[in-house]
Amino acid sequence: MAAGERAEEPLAELSHYVVARPIYSEAGFQEENERRPPLPPTLRERAQAACRCSRKRAFQIAKSFLPILEWLPNYRVKEWLMSDIISGVSTGLVATLQGLAYALLVAVPVGYGLYSAFFPILTYFFLGTSRHISVGPFPVVSLMVGSVVLSMAPDDNFLIDGSNATGINGTGTLIDTESRDAQRVLIASTLTFLVGILQVIFGVLQIGFIVRYLADPLVGGFTTAAAFQVLVSQLKIVLNVSTKNYNGVLSIIYTLIETFEKIGTTNIADLIAGLLTIFVCMVVKGINDRFKHKIPIPIPIEVIVTIVATGISYAADLEKKYNAGIVKSIPRGFLPPEPPDVSLFSQMIAASFSIAIVAYAIAVSVGKVYATKYDYAIDGNQEFIAFGFSNIFSGAFSCFVATTALSRTAVQESTGGKTQVAGIISAGIVLISIVALGKLLEPLQKSVLAAVVIANLKGMFMQVFDVPRLWRQNKVDAMIWVFTCVASIILGLDLGLLAGLLFGLLTVVLRVQFPSWGGFGNIPGTDIYKKVKDYKNVIEPEGVKILKFSSPIFYANIDGLKSSLKSTVGFDAVKVYNKRLKALRKIQKLIKKGKLKATKNGIISEPGINNEAFETDEEPEDNEDLQVPTKEVEIQVDWNSELPVKVNIPKVPIHSLILDFGAVTFLDIVAVRSIKTIIREFERIDVRVYFASYQDNLISQLERSAFFDDIVRKDIFFLTVHDAVLYIRNQMTYSDNQDPIFEKISLMQESKEPMEFTEASRPDDELDVQEEAIRRLAS
């Protein structure tokens, strides 16, 4: 076919289809196709399946717990090893600098950031399922850990007299920094240990699905607020301004206010170094992004800036000449493992829960991006276990909580990293820094490390531009983003995350409680049904209303279903029934007074007598008196015609109602009872209710709820809306060929004797009046 030439129209016989099949109700379909009810396995069968073991199954279990057994035997040494080495060296250099920088967020000495960039990788190498993420500190999680550390070990707890002072806080009071730092390290490592325990428990219990409740808009708003919190916390380090350590609600606002109040004490040397570092890092990172297809390895600008800044600080002696804040002391080698302080668990359990979820969510989100890109799968529950054991192991070596960093993972992937071999090599680079290079970084200014942190926040701040796009696409998602961001800034990260999560769940509840619904009609000549309001050619079947309710039905939205029913059919079935009974009461009173006579053919008024039955409808409804009569005389009344009593009875222009349950996924017991009541309410006014396009599980649920009885049977359930419409049409056609349909109404008689019908002959003029009344009232 020539380029640009339109494809030939499909053959006429292939553009239509004709299906000939019976009209299926649920009962008929089950009988014809011999439905087999599902047989749930017995407890013994479940136990046998769970305890069954073979060599193959044992190896699969081992591989699921140790994913390294899955990918390491298939490692392509010749193709992947050199790429992993290059990637590992590049990532290790970045991890070293970020470890030092993120330690400032945790409020512990920077040397402990190197431990946190090293130990978690060792366990994740064996237990993790992602091949590309770089495990270690992340600014958002580090800041959450830091907020716990500062709340449990504030400077005010370490005030001492001047003779033993080792530091000065923001108010000029002397503090014992050695004791303070030791306590903060203990709190951070204990928190890490507790987070690890929670993550392992979550993984064992197979509740990795919990991360699904952290929607993308919620995570975007939360991480943007966290980036703002990180910016404010690092701003005072760039300015070298001492402030109090605020925690809790509005803490970030108080910190910002105090920082600007003391901006006059800014250290110019630190400010210049920080601003230059931010500018250079952001410019070079922009170059890396723009020319990433041409540059084989991203320029490690953080490493270059750190080396240059360390050299300048050492050569110019910035600490002594300009009182610049420097790293000063980085411990060489490793500290012996220490057990956590279990007595602190009760004070940090709430915060550890949110940190465990956030750390896991960030890692899994990043891991899924690269797993999709390179066509492999990650196991969410195993990731919980992997990070849990990594944090337990790391907590014993004075580390803080590990997850993954977006920028560091991007370096590992973009430099050619294929597997976690790159991660273990990056850990080797960090190890070299811990053992040999730590002392060389002691002259480095803290403002440079803070500037490195700020420069890495650009990606998170750019998420602000997602809000206009979200607003155009889905206003509810945009509101979740903004609410979570504002709440996290005002309330703090832990309470802000909880508030955002609750707000997101509230929007789901509201959307389920107030779902979309509408009256449907038929496209002529097809079995397609669409909303009447949306299409001009849609026609509602005569005497039939079709309602589609697009939501599960439960106790919270059952009133919405009832309201949508009233709007669709145009009347209230209960009020119609009560009005009819009220009319019968008035008829009964008038019959007793002799102003009306009941005959087998209807109700007639005496000729020449003023019919006082046409009285105003001002009598209040009394439902207690609206009882079914005890003495009966069958008369034929057309409720849609004019009655001899003045009662405003709503017209009922339909004889059938179809509920399209195609979008209803479940019903609770309140919904089941309410639907059964709805059926009875409409049956009382001669409107049959049918159900169509329901899910199979609804039938089983209705059976368990004792929904079906002699009145409500399965033959009112149809596989499709069209089945129900055709069935109703056939029924009405059959009825039209029989005697006309009349409603049989029972009139209560106070006398003990049955009511006698007037059979005496009448003059011709009286017969004409009777015939006219009967013609008007009875078809």
Disulfide bonds with the S-S distance in Angstrom:
none
